[in-house]
């Protein structure tokens, strides 16, 4: 996964080709609590940890704004 941006403390990540093939979606959205773990301890997360399975950054942004 490659971090795209942080929005309202949520992480938006682009899945790599292997992750897309394995999980079936393009964008991983990580909850702010998971983002704190990344910042505090450097824990690594995967698409399996996503709160939503989305295919566009715009959909991720909309979902976060309306959460």
Secondary structure, DSSP 4 states (H G I P E B T S, - for coil): -EEEEEETTEEEEE--HHHHHHHS-SEEEE-HHHHHHHHHH-----GGG-S-EES-HHHHHHHHHT-
